[in-house]
Amino acid sequence: MRSRLFLKIYLTLLASLAAVAVASAAFVWLGQGEEESGWQSQRARFVAALIPPDMDSGSVEATLERFSRAFGADIAVYDPRGRLIASAGRPLPRDILDKSWRHGRGNFHTMVTELPDGRAVAARMERPLRPSGRNPLAYLALIAAVIGVAAYPVVRHLTRRLERLRAGVDAWGRGDFVARVPEDGSDEVAAVAKSFNRAADHVERLIKSHRALLANASHELRSPLARLRMAIDLYEQAPNANRKEEVIRNLSELDVLIEEILLASRLDHVEELDALESVDLLALVSEEGARNGVEVSGTPATVEGDARLLRRLVRNLLQNALHHGGPPVTATVAQADGAAILRVRDHGTGIANSEGDRVFEPFYRPSGRSEAAGGWGLGLALVRQIAERHGGTVRYESPPGGGACFVVTLPAYQRTPLRAEGG
C-alpha cells in the first residue's frame, strides 16, 4: 500500500500540472480567438483590394479563375442580397452563405469572407488556406501526463528514502539504539539522516557511559557500605573514638563518591559552561597545594572557566597523586603558545604506558592491583571531563626517574586590549 506521504506529494504534483494545463489552455484559447478575429479582418481587406466594388464582372471572373487554378478551389462572389455575381470552378451550394458552412462540411474546407461593402466571397477547397486549428488542451494534457509519468519514480524514490528514515527512527524509538538510517545522497533528506545518526551515536555513547557508571558505582559502593555496617556493629558492641572515627570516615567516603557520580552525570549532559570567569590558575593550584601539603611552583597563567570545577580538577589530581603515588608530590604551572599547562607529579611506582589512557576511565583498576586496594574511582575521569568542558586536554606522562605525571592543557585567557577613545 502506498504511503500517505507519497500520495500527498504525487497528487499535489498532478494537481499542479492539471491546473497549469487548464490555465494554459484557456490562455491559448482566448489568444486564438483574438488571432482568428484579426486574421478575418486582414483577409477581408485583402480580398476587397483584389476585387474592388467598381471592378466589372469580367475582370472579377478572370481574377476568380486565377485564384481557382492556383489553390484548386471553387470560388464565388455574392452581392449584399446574396445573389451570385461571379464564380470559378464547380458551383457552390445555394446555402453556402449560411453560417453552418463556415467550418466546412465533409472532406472540404469552406471559407466565407464578408467584405466591407456588403459583398461576400465564398471558397471551397480540399486543404485549408491556413493550418487548421487544434485543441491546445489536448497537447497540454499530453504534456502533463508525460511529466506525471516521468515524475512518478522521482517522487517514489524520495518518499521511499523518507520511509526508510522513519523506519529507522521508529526502530530507535523502540529501544534499538544501534539502529541507524542510510545516509546515501547529498540532499536535505541525507542531511537529516546524518543529523539523526550523529544524535543517535551521541545518545548511545551516553547510555553506554551511564550503564558503565552505574555498574561500576554499584560495585564501588559496596566496599564503603560493608565497612560502614561493620564499623557500626562494632561501635554498638563497644563504643570508642576509633570506631566512631571509622564510621565518620566511611560516611565521608560515601558522600564523596556519590558527589562524584552526580557531577560526572551532570557533566555528561552539559555542552557549554554557564558561569565563566577569569581564573588565576597558579593561585588556585597554590591554595589546593597548601591545603594538601603539596609544593607548587611556576608562573602565573589565567584561564577562563568555572572556578569551582577547575578547583575540583586540581584537587582530584593532587589527591590522586598523594593516594596512589609516592612522595614528594609537586605541581607546576606554566604558560606557552597561548595555553596554560598544569603538571602534577609524584615519585611512586608509576603506571604502565599501555594503561596511560585507560586510567581516565571511570573506576578503572590497573592490572595487578587487588580489589581490596581499590581503583582510581571517578577522580581522573572527572579531571578529563572538566578539562574537555573547558576546551582543554589531559594526558599521562612517564617522567624520567620514575613516578607518574599528569599534564592538563587549558586555553589561556586572552585579554582584549582596550581601545582609546577617538582611536
N, C-alpha and C positions, 0 to 999 in steps of 0.2 A: 504493500500500500504506500502510495506516495506521501511524503511528509507534508504537513501543513505549510511549513515554510517554503518548500519547493512550489507547491500550488500557488501560494500567495505571490511569490516573485514571478513565476511564469505567467499566471493570469494577469498580473499587473502589466507585464511586458506586452502580452497580446492585446489587452485593452488599450494600452497606449498606442500600439500600432494601428488598431482599428480606428481610434479617434483621429490619428494623423491621416489615415487613408480617407475617412469621410470628409474631414475638413479640406484636404487637398482636392478631393473630387468636387466638392461644392465650389471651391475657388476656380477650378478649371472650367466647370460647367458655366459659371457666371461669366468668366472671361471668354468662353467660347461663344456665348450668346452675343456679347458685345462685338466680338470679332466677326460673327456672321452678319450682324446688322451693318457693320462698316463695309463688309465685302459686298453686300447687296447694293448699298448706296453707290459705291465705286463702280459696280457693274452697270447700274442704270445710267450713270453719267457717260460711261464708255460707249454703251450701245447707242445712246441718244446722239452722241457725237458722230457715230458711224452712219446712222440713218436719221438725219435731221428732219424736222416736220416738213420743210419745204422741198424735200427730195421727191422727184417724180417716181411713179410706180415702177418704171422700167429700171431706173437706177437702183431702186430698192431690191427688185428681183435679182439684178446682177450681183449686188452685194451679198444677198442671202445665198445665192448659188456658190459663191466663193467660200463662204463660211461652211456651207453644207458639205462641199467636197473636202475641205481642209480637216474638218472634225468628224466626218461621217455621220452627220446629224440631220434631222428633219427640223426645219425652222419655219416659223410663220409669224407675221406681224398683223396685229389686230388694232382697229381703231378704238376710241374710248367706248363705243357702244358694243364692242365685241365682234364687229364684222371683220372678215378677213380682208386684208389689204394686199398682201403678197406672201408667197411661200416658196420653199425649195425642198426637194426631197419628197418623201412619201407624205400623204395627207395626214394631218394630226386629228385626233378625236375632236368631236364637236365641243365636248365639255372640258377641253384642255385647260381653259382658264379657271376651272373650279379649283378651290384650294386643296382638295384632296389629291390633286396631281403634283403638288409642289415637291413632294419627296419621291415621286415616281411610282410606277406600278410594274409588277412582273420583273423582267430582266432589263428594263430600260430605266434610264435616269432622266427625269424631266426637270427643266429649269424654266420658270416663268419670271420675266423681268418687267416690272411696271415702270414705264418712262415718265419723266416729269410732265409731259404734255398730255398724259392720259392714255397713250397707246400702250400696248403690251406685246412683248416678244416672247414666244414660246419656243423651246428647243427640246428635242428628244434625241438621246444618244445612248450608245451602249456603255460608254465609260463616262464618269462624271468629269466636268471641266476642272474640278479641283479634288484633292484627296477627300475620300468620304470620311465623315466624322466617325470616331469610335468612342465607345463609352470609357472615359478615363477611370471610372470607378473599378472596372474590371482589372485594368492594369495595376492600379494601386492595391486592390485586394490580392492580386497575384504576388506583388512585391511584399506585402505584409505577410502572406502565407510563407513565402520563401524565407523571409527573415525569422518568422516564428519557428520554422523547422530548423534553421541554422542555429538559432539561439537555444534550442532545447538542450543539446549536450553541454553547452557552456553553463547554463543555469543549473543543470543537473550536477555537473562537476562541482560547482561552487557549493550547492546545498549539501552534496554528499560529504564534502570536507567539513562543513558546519555540523553535520550529523555525527561524523567521527569525533569532532571536538566535543560535542555534547555528550556522546557516549563515554569519552574519557573522563570528563568532569563528573558524570554520574557515577562511574566506577570509583573514582577518587573519593566522591562524597559518601559512598557506601563503606569506606574504610580500606580500600585498596590503595594504600599510599605510595606504592611503587608504580601505579598506573601513570602512563604518560601518553600524550597525543602526538600524532605525526606533525613534523614541522616543515613538510615539503612546500615549496613555493616561496615567493618573496613579497606577497601582498599583505593586506590587512589581516586576513584570516591566519596566515602564517605568523604574523607578528603577535596575534592573540594567543596562538598555540605556544609560541616561545615564552611569552609572559607567563602563561599558565604553568608551563614546565619549570620555569625558574622559581615561581612561587611554590610549586609542589616540592621541588628539591629543597627549598629553604624550610618548608614545614616538616618534611621528612627528616631533615637533619635535626630540627628542634625536637621532634618526637623521639628520635633515637637518643639524643642527648639527655632528654628528660627521663627516658626509661633507664638509661645507664646511671644517671644521677640518683634516681630513686632506688635502683637495685644496690648501688654502692653505698648510698646513705643508710639504707636499712641495715646493711651489713656492718657498717662502721658504728652505727648507733648501738649495736648490741653490746659492744665491749664496755663503754662507759655505763650503760644501763645495768649490766651484770655486776660491775664493780660497785655501782651505787647501791644496788639491792644488798650485796654482801656487806658493804660498809654500814648500811642502816641496820641490818640484822645484828651485826657485831656491836654496834653502838647501843642497841636496845638491851643486849645482854650485859655489856659492861661499858657504860658511857665514860669516855675520856676525851681529852682535847685532840689527840692524834686522829682518832676515828671520826670526830666531828670535822676536823680539817679535811679528811679524806672525802667525806660526804660533800663538803663545800667545793672541793677541787673537781669532783666528778660532775657536780651540777654546773660548775663553770665551764667544763669541757663540753657538756651537752649544749649549754647556751651558745658557746662559740660555734659549735658545729651546725646548730640549727640556723644561727645567723648567717653563716657562710652559705648554707644551702639556699636560703631565701635570697641572698644577694646574688648568687650565681644564677638563680632562676630569673631574677629581675633583669640582670644584665643581658640575658638571652633575648629578652623582648625589647630592649632599648636600642633604637637605631642611632639617636643623637642625644647627647647630654644636655640637660636643661640649664643647671646653674654653672655657668662658665665664668672663671675669673683668672687673673694672672697670679701664678703661684711661684714663689721663690723656692725652687727645688732643693737647693743647698740648705736653706734654713729649715725646711720641712724634714729633710733627712737628718739634720743635726738634732732636731728635737726628738725624733724617734730613736736616734742613736744614743742620746743621753738617757732616755727612758729605759733602754735595753742594755746599756753598758757597752756600746759598740763605738769604736773610734771612727770619726767621719772627717774627711778632708776633701779638698777640691776647690773649684772656682764657682762663683755664683752663676746660676742659669735659671732663666724664667720660662715657665711653660704655661699654657692656657688650658684650664680644665676644671674638674670638680675637685676641690681641695680635700674633701672627705674621702673620696675614692683614691686619690693619689696617696693620701696618708695610709690608707689600708694597703695599698700596693707596697709601700716602703716597709710597713710593719710586718707584712707577711714574709717579705724577703729576709728581713733581719731575723725574725723568729725561726724561719726555716733553717737559716744558717746556724743559729745557736742550737737548735734542737737536733738537726740531722748532721751538721758538720762538726768541725773541731776548732778550738781557739788557736790563734786570735781571729776574730771576725772584724773585717774592715769594710767601710763603704766610702766610695769616692764619687764625686760629681764633676763632670766636665762638659764643655760646650765646644762643638766642632761641626763645621759645614751646616750651620743652621739647625742643629739638633742638640738636645740636652741628653747626656749619656750618664746613667747611673750604673755603677758596678758594685756588687756586694759579693765579697769573697770570704771563704772560710778555709781552714787548713786541715780539713778532715780527710777521710778516705776518698772522697770524690765520687763521681758517677761515671759509669762506662759510657764512652762516646756513642755507642749504639743505642743507649737509652736517654741520650741528651734531649731528644724531642718529646719522648713519652712521659717525662717527669711532669709535663704540664697537663697531662690528662687527669681528670678528677679521680681521686682516691687511688692513684697508681702506686703499686708496690714493686720496687725494683727486684730483680732476680736475686735469690739468695737471702732475701730479708724475710724473717719469720713473721707470721701473722701476729704474734704477741708484740713484736716491735712496731707494728702498725705501718701504714703507708704515708704518703705525702698529703693525704686528705684533699681539701679543696684550696689550700693556700696558694700553690703555684698556679693552679687553674684559674683562680681569681686574678692573680697577677697578670696572666696573659689576657684575660677578658678586659681588665681595666686598661691595660696598655693599648689594646686594639681599639677600645672605645675612644681613646684619646689620639688615635691616628698613629700609634707607635707600635713597637715590636719588643719581644723579649726572647733571649736565647741563652743557651747554656754553653760555657766555655771550660775547657780543661786547662787551667793556668800552669805555667812551668813551676815545678816544685811541689806539685800535688794540690789537693783540695778541690774545691768547686767554686765557680764564679758565674753569677747570673748577671746578664747585661740587659738593661732596659734602655731603649732609644725612643725619645719623645720629640715631637717638633718643638723647636724653641719658639717662644713668643716674640713676634716681630712687632716692635712698636712703630706706629705710623707717625712720622715726623710732623710736627705742627707747622702749618704754613703761615707766614707773617701776613697780616692784613695788607691788602693792596699789592701783594707779590704775585 
